[in-house]
Amino acid sequence: GGDINFTNMKSYLLSKGYQHLTADKDFSLAEQTSNAWGVNDDITFEYLYNQLKDRKEAPWHTAFLTLSSHEPFEVPMEKHIQGESTEKKFLNAIYYSDRCIGHFIRKCKESGLWDNTLFIFVADHSTIKIGNPRAYEPEAFHIPMIFAGGVLNVQDSIVRTIGSQTDMVATLFSQLNLDHSAYKFSKNLLAEDIVPFAYYAYSGAGGFISREGVSVYNLQNNHFIQGDSLRWNDEHLKAYLQVVDEDINRNRSGY
């Protein structure tokens, strides 16, 4: 529902093989301006459902981004959670987006689309609006990843293994018996020999969370903000940052 060129997203998605892109310009002017970021979730979820309900070819993959729960948290509904504080407005926006997801899932179940489809829900980040954690604390990055749909043969299970968004690829590919060796930053969260950890980043710093605790390293002045007594964590964070740096430099060099 937003600007497809924001953060160069159009070029990124096309480079990854997406064959068709939908963005704000595909909607009416009134719909485009229904939210500060573009088209509100109730409109885009309805569009998504209509795109999927009659799709005959299989397998297929579709990615969909919500936007209504993003700041400034203005949504087209009567306030379910009263109050004008940032926290209340945030919770109200989350309620709205969650309701849109619920309506979408209900229609998918009624039409039979649910039965043969895997739905993966994951966020790009959490928030500092609830509880006011400092920007580098893991609470600001704590998100769930939800696998749902009629294709699952295990339901109502909670996996508490520590991981991150990059682990979605290896986790999914492993279930499909597909090779994921090209994704070196990804691990299978369902593997028995998994080493649970997650790397996260914000402007000028990188964090590493495991069962040992949390380490955060400031890249601007090269010192640990948190965790200098967590030897195992600290060394793994340094190693991870080094691999990321090497990967970035290699891509810049074109090989």
VODOTOR-480577 format. One record per residue (C-alpha): x, y, z; residue number from 1. Coordinates in Angstrom, 3 decimals, padded with zeros to 6 digits. Example, Ala and Ser with C-alpha at 12.3 -4.5 7.8 and 13.67 -1.06 7.14 Angstrom:
<sedrens>
[[012.300; -004.500; 007.800]; 1]
[[013.670; -001.060; 007.140]; 2]
</sedrens>
This chain:
<sedrens>
[[000.000; 000.000; 000.000]; 1]
[[002.992; 002.322; 000.189]; 2]
[[005.585; 003.885; -002.097]; 3]
[[007.280; 000.982; -003.887]; 4]
[[010.456; 003.055; -004.308]; 5]
[[010.827; 003.711; -000.572]; 6]
[[014.274; 002.460; 000.549]; 7]
[[014.811; 001.224; -003.024]; 8]
[[012.339; -001.605; -002.404]; 9]
[[011.255; -001.909; -006.045]; 10]
[[014.759; -002.690; -007.282]; 11]
[[015.333; -005.095; -004.399]; 12]
[[012.120; -007.060; -005.003]; 13]
[[012.655; -007.248; -008.765]; 14]
[[016.207; -008.479; -008.216]; 15]
[[014.778; -011.305; -006.081]; 16]
[[012.546; -012.567; -008.867]; 17]
[[009.146; -011.089; -008.050]; 18]
[[007.106; -010.985; -011.255]; 19]
[[004.407; -008.512; -010.254]; 20]
[[004.456; -005.621; -007.785]; 21]
[[001.496; -003.745; -006.333]; 22]
[[001.895; -000.369; -004.603]; 23]
[[000.036; 002.809; -003.705]; 24]
[[-000.307; 003.952; -007.324]; 25]
[[-002.467; 000.902; -008.072]; 26]
[[-005.230; 002.303; -005.856]; 27]
[[-007.492; 005.333; -006.152]; 28]
[[-006.266; 008.725; -004.972]; 29]
[[-008.634; 008.609; -001.994]; 30]
[[-007.298; 005.176; -001.027]; 31]
[[-003.681; 006.311; -001.501]; 32]
[[-004.171; 009.092; 001.038]; 33]
[[-006.091; 007.049; 003.607]; 34]
[[-002.931; 006.708; 005.705]; 35]
[[000.224; 008.782; 006.150]; 36]
[[002.184; 005.903; 004.581]; 37]
[[-000.284; 005.077; 001.808]; 38]
[[-003.256; 002.716; 001.634]; 39]
[[-004.758; 001.393; 004.852]; 40]
[[-004.684; -002.303; 005.719]; 41]
[[-008.396; -003.021; 005.327]; 42]
[[-008.194; -001.953; 001.671]; 43]
[[-004.975; -003.781; 000.859]; 44]
[[-006.036; -007.006; 002.604]; 45]
[[-009.225; -007.019; 000.540]; 46]
[[-007.136; -006.500; -002.603]; 47]
[[-004.793; -009.308; -001.548]; 48]
[[-007.651; -011.727; -000.962]; 49]
[[-009.166; -010.991; -004.377]; 50]
[[-005.779; -011.596; -005.976]; 51]
[[-005.362; -014.977; -004.303]; 52]
[[-008.832; -016.526; -004.105]; 53]
[[-009.032; -017.669; -007.742]; 54]
[[-005.371; -018.401; -008.336]; 55]
[[-005.149; -021.764; -010.051]; 56]
[[-001.440; -022.369; -010.623]; 57]
[[000.607; -023.840; -007.801]; 58]
[[002.950; -023.531; -006.123]; 59]
[[003.023; -019.753; -005.785]; 60]
[[004.524; -017.245; -003.383]; 61]
[[003.167; -013.821; -002.459]; 62]
[[004.663; -011.282; -000.042]; 63]
[[002.447; -008.653; 001.573]; 64]
[[003.403; -005.688; 003.770]; 65]
[[001.023; -004.020; 006.213]; 66]
[[001.499; -000.362; 007.125]; 67]
[[-001.389; 000.929; 009.263]; 68]
[[000.218; -000.076; 012.567]; 69]
[[003.225; 002.142; 011.831]; 70]
[[003.675; 005.525; 013.424]; 71]
[[001.772; 007.976; 013.491]; 72]
[[-000.773; 005.244; 014.415]; 73]
[[-003.776; 006.883; 012.743]; 74]
[[-006.321; 004.232; 011.691]; 75]
[[-009.851; 004.451; 010.165]; 76]
[[-011.942; 003.075; 013.021]; 77]
[[-013.546; 004.150; 016.244]; 78]
[[-011.036; 003.965; 019.062]; 79]
[[-011.111; 000.533; 020.643]; 80]
[[-008.470; 001.548; 023.178]; 81]
[[-009.225; 004.983; 024.578]; 82]
[[-006.561; 007.618; 025.181]; 83]
[[-004.334; 010.013; 023.271]; 84]
[[-000.953; 008.888; 024.577]; 85]
[[001.481; 007.387; 022.086]; 86]
[[001.158; 004.019; 023.793]; 87]
[[-002.646; 004.003; 023.543]; 88]
[[-002.561; 005.105; 019.890]; 89]
[[-000.003; 002.397; 019.132]; 90]
[[-002.134; -000.303; 020.763]; 91]
[[-005.206; 000.958; 018.908]; 92]
[[-003.365; 000.766; 015.575]; 93]
[[-002.173; -002.759; 016.391]; 94]
[[-005.762; -003.733; 017.219]; 95]
[[-006.880; -002.398; 013.841]; 96]
[[-004.219; -004.259; 011.846]; 97]
[[-004.876; -007.419; 013.847]; 98]
[[-008.586; -007.124; 013.050]; 99]
[[-007.766; -006.771; 009.347]; 100]
[[-005.667; -009.948; 009.534]; 101]
[[-008.535; -011.732; 011.272]; 102]
[[-011.030; -010.774; 008.560]; 103]
[[-008.566; -011.890; 005.881]; 104]
[[-007.963; -015.284; 007.517]; 105]
[[-011.699; -015.832; 007.999]; 106]
[[-012.342; -015.243; 004.289]; 107]
[[-009.442; -017.533; 003.345]; 108]
[[-010.966; -020.303; 005.459]; 109]
[[-014.454; -019.788; 004.048]; 110]
[[-013.199; -019.933; 000.454]; 111]
[[-010.927; -022.952; 000.984]; 112]
[[-007.771; -020.956; 000.254]; 113]
[[-006.590; -021.663; 003.800]; 114]
[[-006.545; -025.435; 003.270]; 115]
[[-003.577; -025.640; 000.888]; 116]
[[-001.635; -022.512; 001.822]; 117]
[[001.116; -021.714; 004.310]; 118]
[[000.812; -018.268; 005.873]; 119]
[[003.921; -016.800; 007.535]; 120]
[[003.560; -013.721; 009.728]; 121]
[[006.668; -011.826; 010.828]; 122]
[[007.486; -008.202; 011.654]; 123]
[[010.482; -006.147; 010.586]; 124]
[[010.897; -004.672; 014.071]; 125]
[[009.177; -004.159; 017.405]; 126]
[[008.738; -000.796; 019.140]; 127]
[[010.162; 001.444; 021.835]; 128]
[[006.687; 002.886; 022.413]; 129]
[[005.704; 000.247; 024.986]; 130]
[[007.707; 000.220; 028.202]; 131]
[[010.183; 002.731; 026.750]; 132]
[[013.169; 000.383; 026.408]; 133]
[[016.440; 001.917; 025.326]; 134]
[[017.016; 001.663; 021.574]; 135]
[[019.586; -001.126; 021.912]; 136]
[[017.697; -003.339; 024.356]; 137]
[[016.266; -006.598; 022.989]; 138]
[[012.726; -005.613; 024.024]; 139]
[[012.783; -003.139; 021.137]; 140]
[[013.412; -006.030; 018.717]; 141]
[[011.359; -008.853; 020.230]; 142]
[[008.882; -010.127; 017.622]; 143]
[[007.113; -013.423; 016.925]; 144]
[[007.178; -015.490; 013.745]; 145]
[[003.947; -017.356; 013.119]; 146]
[[003.475; -020.276; 010.721]; 147]
[[-000.210; -020.954; 010.048]; 148]
[[-002.463; -022.528; 007.451]; 149]
[[-004.118; -025.783; 006.527]; 150]
[[-000.903; -027.359; 005.224]; 151]
[[000.602; -027.670; 008.711]; 152]
[[000.541; -031.126; 010.269]; 153]
[[001.463; -029.746; 013.700]; 154]
[[-000.745; -027.112; 015.276]; 155]
[[-000.948; -025.036; 018.444]; 156]
[[002.779; -025.418; 019.135]; 157]
[[005.074; -022.758; 020.567]; 158]
[[008.776; -022.869; 019.695]; 159]
[[010.811; -020.692; 022.050]; 160]
[[014.122; -021.025; 020.212]; 161]
[[015.889; -017.665; 019.866]; 162]
[[016.205; -016.605; 016.236]; 163]
[[015.625; -013.736; 013.821]; 164]
[[013.954; -012.907; 010.510]; 165]
[[016.870; -014.303; 008.508]; 166]
[[016.156; -017.737; 009.989]; 167]
[[012.802; -017.935; 008.228]; 168]
[[014.460; -019.119; 005.010]; 169]
[[016.364; -022.077; 006.446]; 170]
[[013.442; -023.052; 008.675]; 171]
[[010.987; -023.046; 005.767]; 172]
[[013.345; -024.619; 003.221]; 173]
[[014.219; -027.423; 005.620]; 174]
[[010.542; -028.375; 005.860]; 175]
[[010.352; -028.428; 002.054]; 176]
[[013.610; -030.401; 001.672]; 177]
[[015.163; -027.505; -000.252]; 178]
[[018.823; -026.527; -000.083]; 179]
[[019.430; -023.386; 001.966]; 180]
[[023.235; -023.448; 002.011]; 181]
[[023.369; -020.188; 000.027]; 182]
[[021.770; -018.395; 002.992]; 183]
[[024.694; -018.386; 005.395]; 184]
[[022.977; -016.013; 007.826]; 185]
[[020.003; -018.355; 008.185]; 186]
[[019.493; -021.354; 010.468]; 187]
[[016.735; -023.924; 010.877]; 188]
[[014.942; -023.050; 014.108]; 189]
[[013.401; -026.538; 014.254]; 190]
[[016.692; -028.455; 014.037]; 191]
[[017.598; -030.584; 017.059]; 192]
[[021.210; -029.333; 017.108]; 193]
[[020.296; -025.656; 016.817]; 194]
[[022.434; -023.075; 018.626]; 195]
[[019.825; -020.481; 019.638]; 196]
[[020.879; -016.877; 019.038]; 197]
[[019.786; -013.744; 017.224]; 198]
[[021.749; -010.819; 015.831]; 199]
[[020.039; -007.453; 015.688]; 200]
[[021.126; -003.976; 014.711]; 201]
[[020.219; -000.345; 015.026]; 202]
[[021.996; 002.824; 013.921]; 203]
[[025.675; 002.507; 014.807]; 204]
[[025.482; -000.650; 016.912]; 205]
[[024.912; -004.385; 016.796]; 206]
[[023.377; -006.708; 019.368]; 207]
[[023.574; -010.435; 020.051]; 208]
[[021.157; -012.352; 022.245]; 209]
[[021.444; -015.973; 023.342]; 210]
[[020.711; -018.098; 026.387]; 211]
[[023.867; -016.598; 027.871]; 212]
[[022.401; -013.089; 027.833]; 213]
[[022.678; -009.970; 025.691]; 214]
[[025.739; -008.238; 024.239]; 215]
[[025.596; -004.890; 022.435]; 216]
[[028.587; -003.373; 020.639]; 217]
[[028.881; 000.288; 019.648]; 218]
[[030.404; 000.431; 016.165]; 219]
[[031.127; 004.152; 016.338]; 220]
[[033.518; 004.090; 019.288]; 221]
[[034.238; 000.336; 019.365]; 222]
[[033.178; -000.616; 022.850]; 223]
[[030.548; -002.802; 024.491]; 224]
[[027.478; -000.960; 025.698]; 225]
[[026.318; -004.113; 027.401]; 226]
[[027.685; -007.576; 028.034]; 227]
[[031.471; -007.245; 028.427]; 228]
[[031.371; -010.013; 031.045]; 229]
[[029.541; -012.411; 028.689]; 230]
[[032.593; -013.882; 027.026]; 231]
[[030.749; -016.397; 024.823]; 232]
[[028.260; -013.785; 023.606]; 233]
[[030.871; -011.080; 023.047]; 234]
[[033.114; -013.253; 020.903]; 235]
[[030.209; -014.490; 018.805]; 236]
[[028.935; -010.941; 018.304]; 237]
[[032.392; -009.815; 017.132]; 238]
[[032.615; -012.790; 014.775]; 239]
[[029.142; -012.118; 013.377]; 240]
[[029.933; -008.445; 012.780]; 241]
[[033.147; -009.422; 011.023]; 242]
[[031.307; -011.796; 008.673]; 243]
[[028.668; -009.147; 007.946]; 244]
[[031.411; -006.613; 007.178]; 245]
[[033.205; -009.043; 004.868]; 246]
[[029.965; -009.838; 003.086]; 247]
[[029.153; -006.155; 002.571]; 248]
[[032.636; -005.390; 001.234]; 249]
[[032.566; -008.403; -001.089]; 250]
[[029.244; -007.297; -002.587]; 251]
[[030.577; -003.766; -003.051]; 252]
[[033.546; -005.206; -004.924]; 253]
[[031.263; -007.095; -007.265]; 254]
[[032.344; -010.684; -006.659]; 255]
</sedrens>
